[in-house]
Amino acid sequence: MEHVTSLQRKAAEIRREVLGMICHAGTGHTGGTLSSVDILTVLYYHVLKVDPKNPKDPDRDRFILSKGHSVEGYYTILADRGFFDTEELSTFSSYKSRLIGHPSVKVPGVELNTGALGHGLSCSVGMAIAAKKAVSPSRIYCLMGDGEQAEGSVWEAAMAGAHYRLDNLTAVIDRNYLQISGNTEDVMGLDNLGAKWEAFGWQVVPADGHDMGSLINAFSVPHDAGKPKIIIARTIKGKGVDFMEGIAAWHHGVPSKEQYKKAVTVLDELIRGMT
């Protein structure tokens, strides 16, 4: 229980930092970043075997943020874990900063440049095949958006992952039902998403994407032999800021100073309550 509470507190701190980055830069992808923070928190503070002091360890786990536009939480966590100085976060999206609006391999801890949706899982499949061939204990994790599921390359990678029996590969879908142009079911219907992935030969594990215990359990489920695993994490776009939650316009909305103060006040109260 104490570990779960510490993860919840960390996620609230990450959300607060993310909002500050976006407001300072005057740009960013707020809604999808906030919906994925809890997933990233469990990955980087509970699941992944990575070492900021040895970031190129050949047997490290690999994480790919396929939904690369939601980079603010990713950068914040990498800095907090010690991959680079937290003071650099203030340069996000500024001239000559390496902290650009999508993940860049110039940033320590980032494995792959991402942002063109649909590419992350394909590259993750390649990494998982390479790890198998090298007989490496490395495990590969890939976070996708749900709007991204309309990309054909996702399903090519899904077929390949099952064909090559990649039980060292775990994908996660940030299932918040919203994308830049509206509800996913209006733009390009996806449900029943679990049945689709199961038909493609993957082990499907549902999770509450904002419940640390649920996420921990989902990542802990052993892989079926020879099957890649996909966690379908139900989330809320804009999670943690009540006036942003479930609103598509916050996909890349930037809070005003007043909205930022209001959001931070709520997050600060939440953090104090868990201290």
C-alpha positions as YAML, in Angstrom:
chain: A
units: angstrom
residues:
- id: 1
  name: MET
  ca: [0.00, 0.00, 0.00]
- id: 2
  name: GLU
  ca: [2.85, 2.37, 0.86]
- id: 3
  name: HIS
  ca: [4.45, 1.74, -2.55]
- id: 4
  name: VAL
  ca: [1.14, 2.42, -4.32]
- id: 5
  name: THR
  ca: [0.74, 5.69, -2.41]
- id: 6
  name: SER
  ca: [4.28, 6.75, -3.33]
- id: 7
  name: LEU
  ca: [3.51, 6.09, -7.00]
- id: 8
  name: GLN
  ca: [0.30, 8.12, -6.75]
- id: 9
  name: ARG
  ca: [2.20, 11.00, -5.17]
- id: 10
  name: LYS
  ca: [4.90, 10.80, -7.82]
- id: 11
  name: ALA
  ca: [2.30, 10.89, -10.60]
- id: 12
  name: ALA
  ca: [0.72, 14.01, -9.09]
- id: 13
  name: GLU
  ca: [4.16, 15.66, -8.91]
- id: 14
  name: ILE
  ca: [4.82, 14.75, -12.54]
- id: 15
  name: ARG
  ca: [1.47, 16.25, -13.60]
- id: 16
  name: ARG
  ca: [2.30, 19.48, -11.79]
- id: 17
  name: GLU
  ca: [5.69, 19.70, -13.51]
- id: 18
  name: VAL
  ca: [4.16, 18.91, -16.90]
- id: 19
  name: LEU
  ca: [1.67, 21.75, -16.61]
- id: 20
  name: GLY
  ca: [4.46, 24.13, -15.70]
- id: 21
  name: MET
  ca: [6.52, 23.05, -18.72]
- id: 22
  name: ILE
  ca: [3.63, 23.50, -21.11]
- id: 23
  name: CYS
  ca: [2.62, 26.88, -19.71]
- id: 24
  name: HIS
  ca: [6.20, 28.14, -19.77]
- id: 25
  name: ALA
  ca: [6.72, 26.96, -23.36]
- id: 26
  name: GLY
  ca: [3.30, 28.09, -24.54]
- id: 27
  name: THR
  ca: [2.89, 24.82, -26.41]
- id: 28
  name: GLY
  ca: [2.44, 21.13, -25.76]
- id: 29
  name: HIS
  ca: [0.06, 18.20, -25.76]
- id: 30
  name: THR
  ca: [-1.67, 18.49, -22.43]
- id: 31
  name: GLY
  ca: [-4.58, 16.04, -22.52]
- id: 32
  name: GLY
  ca: [-2.82, 12.91, -23.73]
- id: 33
  name: THR
  ca: [0.19, 13.58, -21.55]
- id: 34
  name: LEU
  ca: [-1.97, 13.75, -18.44]
- id: 35
  name: SER
  ca: [-3.84, 10.58, -19.40]
- id: 36
  name: SER
  ca: [-0.59, 8.62, -19.73]
- id: 37
  name: VAL
  ca: [1.29, 9.86, -16.65]
- id: 38
  name: ASP
  ca: [0.16, 7.01, -14.38]
- id: 39
  name: ILE
  ca: [1.23, 4.41, -16.95]
- id: 40
  name: LEU
  ca: [4.65, 6.02, -17.32]
- id: 41
  name: THR
  ca: [5.01, 6.31, -13.55]
- id: 42
  name: VAL
  ca: [4.43, 2.61, -13.00]
- id: 43
  name: LEU
  ca: [6.82, 1.77, -15.84]
- id: 44
  name: TYR
  ca: [9.69, 3.98, -14.69]
- id: 45
  name: TYR
  ca: [9.35, 3.59, -10.91]
- id: 46
  name: HIS
  ca: [8.27, -0.05, -10.72]
- id: 47
  name: VAL
  ca: [8.71, -2.08, -13.92]
- id: 48
  name: LEU
  ca: [11.62, -1.03, -16.14]
- id: 49
  name: LYS
  ca: [15.15, -2.25, -15.52]
- id: 50
  name: VAL
  ca: [17.10, 0.84, -16.56]
- id: 51
  name: ASP
  ca: [20.06, 2.61, -15.00]
- id: 52
  name: PRO
  ca: [20.60, 6.37, -15.54]
- id: 53
  name: LYS
  ca: [24.29, 5.82, -14.69]
- id: 54
  name: ASN
  ca: [24.59, 3.16, -17.39]
- id: 55
  name: PRO
  ca: [21.96, 4.16, -19.97]
- id: 56
  name: LYS
  ca: [23.48, 2.06, -22.76]
- id: 57
  name: ASP
  ca: [23.61, -1.23, -20.86]
- id: 58
  name: PRO
  ca: [23.01, -3.77, -23.64]
- id: 59
  name: ASP
  ca: [20.71, -5.81, -21.39]
- id: 60
  name: ARG
  ca: [18.58, -2.85, -20.29]
- id: 61
  name: ASP
  ca: [14.84, -2.86, -20.85]
- id: 62
  name: ARG
  ca: [13.68, -0.66, -23.71]
- id: 63
  name: PHE
  ca: [10.73, 1.72, -23.65]
- id: 64
  name: ILE
  ca: [9.27, 3.30, -26.77]
- id: 65
  name: LEU
  ca: [6.80, 6.17, -26.53]
- id: 66
  name: SER
  ca: [4.98, 5.57, -29.80]
- id: 67
  name: LYS
  ca: [2.46, 8.33, -29.01]
- id: 68
  name: GLY
  ca: [5.39, 10.71, -29.16]
- id: 69
  name: HIS
  ca: [3.35, 13.90, -28.97]
- id: 70
  name: SER
  ca: [2.73, 13.14, -25.28]
- id: 71
  name: VAL
  ca: [6.40, 13.70, -24.53]
- id: 72
  name: GLU
  ca: [6.18, 16.12, -21.60]
- id: 73
  name: GLY
  ca: [5.54, 13.42, -18.99]
- id: 74
  name: TYR
  ca: [8.28, 11.28, -20.53]
- id: 75
  name: TYR
  ca: [10.90, 14.05, -20.31]
- id: 76
  name: THR
  ca: [9.86, 14.93, -16.77]
- id: 77
  name: ILE
  ca: [10.23, 11.35, -15.59]
- id: 78
  name: LEU
  ca: [13.57, 10.84, -17.34]
- id: 79
  name: ALA
  ca: [14.88, 13.96, -15.61]
- id: 80
  name: ASP
  ca: [13.47, 12.88, -12.26]
- id: 81
  name: ARG
  ca: [15.12, 9.47, -12.65]
- id: 82
  name: GLY
  ca: [18.47, 11.19, -13.25]
- id: 83
  name: PHE
  ca: [19.01, 10.75, -16.99]
- id: 84
  name: PHE
  ca: [19.57, 14.51, -17.28]
- id: 85
  name: ASP
  ca: [19.37, 17.61, -15.08]
- id: 86
  name: THR
  ca: [15.84, 18.65, -14.10]
- id: 87
  name: GLU
  ca: [16.75, 22.30, -14.75]
- id: 88
  name: GLU
  ca: [16.80, 21.49, -18.46]
- id: 89
  name: LEU
  ca: [13.04, 20.95, -18.40]
- id: 90
  name: SER
  ca: [12.61, 24.74, -18.43]
- id: 91
  name: THR
  ca: [14.03, 24.76, -21.99]
- id: 92
  name: PHE
  ca: [11.24, 22.58, -23.39]
- id: 93
  name: SER
  ca: [10.38, 23.58, -26.97]
- id: 94
  name: SER
  ca: [12.70, 26.59, -26.88]
- id: 95
  name: TYR
  ca: [15.30, 27.55, -29.48]
- id: 96
  name: LYS
  ca: [18.20, 25.07, -29.67]
- id: 97
  name: SER
  ca: [16.79, 22.93, -26.84]
- id: 98
  name: ARG
  ca: [17.16, 19.19, -27.29]
- id: 99
  name: LEU
  ca: [13.82, 18.84, -25.47]
- id: 100
  name: ILE
  ca: [11.75, 19.19, -28.62]
- id: 101
  name: GLY
  ca: [8.04, 18.44, -28.93]
- id: 102
  name: HIS
  ca: [8.55, 14.76, -29.71]
- id: 103
  name: PRO
  ca: [11.07, 12.27, -28.25]
- id: 104
  name: SER
  ca: [14.61, 12.68, -29.58]
- id: 105
  name: VAL
  ca: [17.54, 10.30, -29.13]
- id: 106
  name: LYS
  ca: [19.64, 13.37, -28.31]
- id: 107
  name: VAL
  ca: [17.94, 13.18, -24.91]
- id: 108
  name: PRO
  ca: [19.53, 10.61, -22.55]
- id: 109
  name: GLY
  ca: [17.18, 7.70, -21.92]
- id: 110
  name: VAL
  ca: [15.22, 8.07, -25.16]
- id: 111
  name: GLU
  ca: [15.59, 4.95, -27.31]
- id: 112
  name: LEU
  ca: [13.88, 6.13, -30.51]
- id: 113
  name: ASN
  ca: [12.72, 9.28, -32.25]
- id: 114
  name: THR
  ca: [8.94, 8.98, -32.39]
- id: 115
  name: GLY
  ca: [5.95, 11.07, -33.34]
- id: 116
  name: ALA
  ca: [4.83, 9.71, -36.68]
- id: 117
  name: LEU
  ca: [2.07, 7.55, -35.27]
- id: 118
  name: GLY
  ca: [2.15, 3.84, -36.00]
- id: 119
  name: HIS
  ca: [5.93, 3.45, -36.05]
- id: 120
  name: GLY
  ca: [6.66, 2.72, -32.41]
- id: 121
  name: LEU
  ca: [5.29, -0.81, -32.27]
- id: 122
  name: SER
  ca: [7.04, -1.80, -35.50]
- id: 123
  name: CYS
  ca: [10.39, -0.69, -34.07]
- id: 124
  name: SER
  ca: [9.58, -2.40, -30.77]
- id: 125
  name: VAL
  ca: [8.99, -5.66, -32.62]
- id: 126
  name: GLY
  ca: [12.43, -5.30, -34.20]
- id: 127
  name: MET
  ca: [14.01, -4.65, -30.81]
- id: 128
  name: ALA
  ca: [12.26, -7.68, -29.33]
- id: 129
  name: ILE
  ca: [13.48, -9.90, -32.18]
- id: 130
  name: ALA
  ca: [17.02, -8.58, -31.67]
- id: 131
  name: ALA
  ca: [16.84, -9.31, -27.93]
- id: 132
  name: LYS
  ca: [15.69, -12.86, -28.66]
- id: 133
  name: LYS
  ca: [18.55, -13.41, -31.10]
- id: 134
  name: ALA
  ca: [21.06, -12.04, -28.59]
- id: 135
  name: VAL
  ca: [19.58, -14.22, -25.82]
- id: 136
  name: SER
  ca: [19.26, -11.03, -23.79]
- id: 137
  name: PRO
  ca: [17.05, -10.67, -20.71]
- id: 138
  name: SER
  ca: [16.00, -7.26, -22.07]
- id: 139
  name: ARG
  ca: [12.27, -6.70, -22.30]
- id: 140
  name: ILE
  ca: [10.61, -4.24, -24.65]
- id: 141
  name: TYR
  ca: [7.71, -1.93, -23.74]
- id: 142
  name: CYS
  ca: [5.75, 0.30, -26.11]
- id: 143
  name: LEU
  ca: [3.05, 2.85, -25.27]
- id: 144
  name: MET
  ca: [0.56, 3.71, -28.01]
- id: 145
  name: GLY
  ca: [-2.43, 6.01, -28.20]
- id: 146
  name: ASP
  ca: [-5.88, 4.72, -29.07]
- id: 147
  name: GLY
  ca: [-6.28, 7.07, -32.05]
- id: 148
  name: GLU
  ca: [-3.03, 5.54, -33.27]
- id: 149
  name: GLN
  ca: [-4.82, 2.20, -33.68]
- id: 150
  name: ALA
  ca: [-6.21, 3.47, -37.00]
- id: 151
  name: GLU
  ca: [-2.69, 3.23, -38.47]
- id: 152
  name: GLY
  ca: [-2.19, 0.16, -40.66]
- id: 153
  name: SER
  ca: [1.42, -0.25, -39.56]
- id: 154
  name: VAL
  ca: [0.20, -1.00, -36.03]
- id: 155
  name: TRP
  ca: [-1.56, -4.11, -37.31]
- id: 156
  name: GLU
  ca: [1.37, -5.18, -39.48]
- id: 157
  name: ALA
  ca: [3.49, -5.05, -36.33]
- id: 158
  name: ALA
  ca: [0.79, -6.92, -34.40]
- id: 159
  name: MET
  ca: [0.94, -9.77, -36.92]
- id: 160
  name: ALA
  ca: [4.73, -9.85, -36.80]
- id: 161
  name: GLY
  ca: [4.84, -9.81, -33.00]
- id: 162
  name: ALA
  ca: [2.62, -12.87, -32.80]
- id: 163
  name: HIS
  ca: [4.34, -14.63, -35.73]
- id: 164
  name: TYR
  ca: [7.76, -14.30, -34.12]
- id: 165
  name: ARG
  ca: [6.41, -15.38, -30.72]
- id: 166
  name: LEU
  ca: [7.69, -12.28, -28.95]
- id: 167
  name: ASP
  ca: [6.88, -13.00, -25.33]
- id: 168
  name: ASN
  ca: [9.50, -10.40, -24.38]
- id: 169
  name: LEU
  ca: [7.32, -7.60, -25.78]
- id: 170
  name: THR
  ca: [4.60, -5.69, -23.91]
- id: 171
  name: ALA
  ca: [2.53, -2.99, -25.56]
- id: 172
  name: VAL
  ca: [0.16, -0.62, -23.78]
- id: 173
  name: ILE
  ca: [-2.73, 1.35, -25.25]
- id: 174
  name: ASP
  ca: [-3.67, 4.63, -23.57]
- id: 175
  name: ARG
  ca: [-7.40, 4.09, -24.12]
- id: 176
  name: ASN
  ca: [-8.90, 7.51, -23.37]
- id: 177
  name: TYR
  ca: [-11.42, 7.44, -26.26]
- id: 178
  name: LEU
  ca: [-10.37, 10.87, -27.53]
- id: 179
  name: GLN
  ca: [-8.03, 12.00, -30.27]
- id: 180
  name: ILE
  ca: [-7.29, 15.38, -31.83]
- id: 181
  name: SER
  ca: [-10.46, 15.35, -33.96]
- id: 182
  name: GLY
  ca: [-12.91, 13.92, -31.42]
- id: 183
  name: ASN
  ca: [-14.13, 10.63, -30.00]
- id: 184
  name: THR
  ca: [-12.26, 7.64, -31.41]
- id: 185
  name: GLU
  ca: [-15.51, 5.79, -32.06]
- id: 186
  name: ASP
  ca: [-16.72, 8.65, -34.26]
- id: 187
  name: VAL
  ca: [-13.43, 9.13, -36.10]
- id: 188
  name: MET
  ca: [-12.60, 5.45, -36.65]
- id: 189
  name: GLY
  ca: [-14.42, 2.93, -34.49]
- id: 190
  name: LEU
  ca: [-12.12, 0.62, -32.52]
- id: 191
  name: ASP
  ca: [-14.22, -1.42, -30.14]
- id: 192
  name: ASN
  ca: [-14.09, -4.29, -29.33]
- id: 193
  name: LEU
  ca: [-10.39, -3.49, -29.22]
- id: 194
  name: GLY
  ca: [-9.43, -6.41, -26.99]
- id: 195
  name: ALA
  ca: [-11.04, -8.92, -29.32]
- id: 196
  name: LYS
  ca: [-9.13, -7.46, -32.26]
- id: 197
  name: TRP
  ca: [-5.77, -7.87, -30.56]
- id: 198
  name: GLU
  ca: [-6.67, -11.34, -29.33]
- id: 199
  name: ALA
  ca: [-7.55, -12.32, -32.91]
- id: 200
  name: PHE
  ca: [-4.09, -11.11, -33.95]
- id: 201
  name: GLY
  ca: [-2.54, -13.58, -31.51]
- id: 202
  name: TRP
  ca: [-1.74, -11.32, -28.55]
- id: 203
  name: GLN
  ca: [-2.37, -11.90, -24.86]
- id: 204
  name: VAL
  ca: [-4.81, -9.17, -23.85]
- id: 205
  name: VAL
  ca: [-4.83, -7.76, -20.31]
- id: 206
  name: PRO
  ca: [-7.29, -4.98, -19.33]
- id: 207
  name: ALA
  ca: [-6.35, -2.38, -16.72]
- id: 208
  name: ASP
  ca: [-7.55, 0.80, -15.08]
- id: 209
  name: GLY
  ca: [-4.94, 3.22, -16.37]
- id: 210
  name: HIS
  ca: [-5.27, 5.50, -13.34]
- id: 211
  name: ASP
  ca: [-5.17, 2.80, -10.65]
- id: 212
  name: MET
  ca: [-1.60, 2.00, -9.66]
- id: 213
  name: GLY
  ca: [-2.52, -1.41, -8.27]
- id: 214
  name: SER
  ca: [-4.37, -2.35, -11.44]
- id: 215
  name: LEU
  ca: [-1.42, -1.26, -13.60]
- id: 216
  name: ILE
  ca: [1.10, -3.09, -11.42]
- id: 217
  name: ASN
  ca: [-0.99, -6.25, -11.65]
- id: 218
  name: ALA
  ca: [-1.33, -5.92, -15.43]
- id: 219
  name: PHE
  ca: [2.41, -5.57, -15.96]
- id: 220
  name: SER
  ca: [2.99, -8.47, -13.54]
- id: 221
  name: VAL
  ca: [0.78, -10.93, -15.44]
- id: 222
  name: PRO
  ca: [3.19, -13.53, -16.87]
- id: 223
  name: HIS
  ca: [3.31, -13.75, -20.63]
- id: 224
  name: ASP
  ca: [1.61, -16.72, -22.21]
- id: 225
  name: ALA
  ca: [4.39, -18.76, -23.79]
- id: 226
  name: GLY
  ca: [5.23, -17.41, -27.22]
- id: 227
  name: LYS
  ca: [2.76, -14.51, -27.06]
- id: 228
  name: PRO
  ca: [3.37, -10.76, -26.89]
- id: 229
  name: LYS
  ca: [1.18, -9.00, -24.34]
- id: 230
  name: ILE
  ca: [-0.96, -5.91, -24.74]
- id: 231
  name: ILE
  ca: [-2.39, -3.96, -21.82]
- id: 232
  name: ILE
  ca: [-5.49, -1.97, -22.71]
- id: 233
  name: ALA
  ca: [-5.46, 0.75, -20.07]
- id: 234
  name: ARG
  ca: [-8.70, 2.69, -19.71]
- id: 235
  name: THR
  ca: [-7.85, 6.32, -19.06]
- id: 236
  name: ILE
  ca: [-9.31, 9.82, -19.08]
- id: 237
  name: LYS
  ca: [-7.87, 12.51, -21.32]
- id: 238
  name: GLY
  ca: [-6.67, 15.40, -19.14]
- id: 239
  name: LYS
  ca: [-6.71, 13.25, -15.99]
- id: 240
  name: GLY
  ca: [-5.95, 15.12, -12.79]
- id: 241
  name: VAL
  ca: [-7.33, 18.51, -13.86]
- id: 242
  name: ASP
  ca: [-11.10, 18.50, -13.60]
- id: 243
  name: PHE
  ca: [-11.79, 21.16, -16.24]
- id: 244
  name: MET
  ca: [-9.63, 19.30, -18.77]
- id: 245
  name: GLU
  ca: [-10.92, 15.79, -18.23]
- id: 246
  name: GLY
  ca: [-12.70, 14.18, -21.17]
- id: 247
  name: ILE
  ca: [-12.43, 17.20, -23.47]
- id: 248
  name: ALA
  ca: [-10.84, 16.69, -26.89]
- id: 249
  name: ALA
  ca: [-9.82, 20.35, -27.20]
- id: 250
  name: TRP
  ca: [-7.18, 19.77, -24.51]
- id: 251
  name: HIS
  ca: [-5.32, 17.43, -26.88]
- id: 252
  name: HIS
  ca: [-2.95, 20.32, -27.50]
- id: 253
  name: GLY
  ca: [-4.59, 23.04, -25.44]
- id: 254
  name: VAL
  ca: [-2.34, 25.28, -23.32]
- id: 255
  name: PRO
  ca: [-3.66, 26.47, -19.94]
- id: 256
  name: SER
  ca: [-3.87, 30.18, -19.23]
- id: 257
  name: LYS
  ca: [-2.07, 31.51, -16.16]
- id: 258
  name: GLU
  ca: [-5.33, 31.42, -14.22]
- id: 259
  name: GLN
  ca: [-6.08, 27.86, -15.31]
- id: 260
  name: TYR
  ca: [-2.55, 26.80, -14.44]
- id: 261
  name: LYS
  ca: [-2.84, 28.26, -10.92]
- id: 262
  name: LYS
  ca: [-6.18, 26.54, -10.41]
- id: 263
  name: ALA
  ca: [-4.84, 23.17, -11.57]
- id: 264
  name: VAL
  ca: [-1.66, 23.40, -9.49]
- id: 265
  name: THR
  ca: [-3.65, 24.31, -6.38]
- id: 266
  name: VAL
  ca: [-5.64, 21.08, -6.72]
- id: 267
  name: LEU
  ca: [-2.53, 18.99, -7.39]
- id: 268
  name: ASP
  ca: [-0.67, 20.55, -4.46]
- id: 269
  name: GLU
  ca: [-3.55, 19.69, -2.13]
- id: 270
  name: LEU
  ca: [-3.51, 16.12, -3.45]
- id: 271
  name: ILE
  ca: [0.23, 15.83, -2.90]
- id: 272
  name: ARG
  ca: [0.01, 17.19, 0.64]
- id: 273
  name: GLY
  ca: [-2.72, 14.68, 1.41]
- id: 274
  name: MET
  ca: [-0.43, 11.82, 0.43]
- id: 275
  name: THR
  ca: [2.67, 13.06, 2.27]
...
